[in-house]
């Protein structure tokens, strides 16, 4: 009986103290930032009360949950939207100005555990050039810049950037997910393999020399005496020097520019 009276007294003290001063969750051993005497007493006495083993969890036993706020006298839970990651599961590694990327972007939505959200067939991913990257005024054009996911995956087609520039980064955006971004890549002047800002016989020769080579060939990234590697002849960045690259070269032969970027090399999968 004495225990019950003491528990009642301390419980009233806890209500008075918390109602007077209030409290907010802090990551300090499961207690509030400044635990009241009533809180400490309740945590100490609770196991000794009848039915203590089955009593509600004490403050010290509760687990902090991100996005949950608590106020004195009642518990108010305000859980914001769950933000999950977004990944580029296929990335552009380089491109030729005005021509389609060899590796078109693919964006995958995943949950917090890293699993593809295969049940999502409604989210719309918007693809754009990340602010502050690439050439000023450059425009990204795709068959559709807004793509609805199919089983959590958004596949973009026909994407191209109109201006040569260094360090382009593409980003995908959709509500409820973190913004996903690619690794940086360059867009070269279409047809220019050596970065001299003109499409000449030197570029023609380099494409012909490396025709039919691909990223599996030894020396693909090894530069020659002029500092140009075979991958630079892969103008559209699809991992192989093919008729598509030759077509770009012939179409743009004789073109010059005041400024341009060299070809970049990377992996289509992050």
Secondary structure, DSSP 8 states (H G I E B T S, - for coil): -HHHHHHHHHHHHHHHHHHHH---EEEETTEETT--HHHHHHHHHGGGSTTGGGS---TTT----TT---BTTB---------B-EEEEE---EEETTS--SS--EEEEB-TTS-B-TT--S-EEEEEE-TT-SSTT--EE-S-SEEE-BTTEEE--S-EESS-EEEE-EEEE-TTB--EE---EEEE-TT-SSSSSB--HHHHHHHHHTTT-BTTSTTTT-B-TTS-BGGGG-TT-SSB--HHHHHHHHHHTT-B-SS--------S--
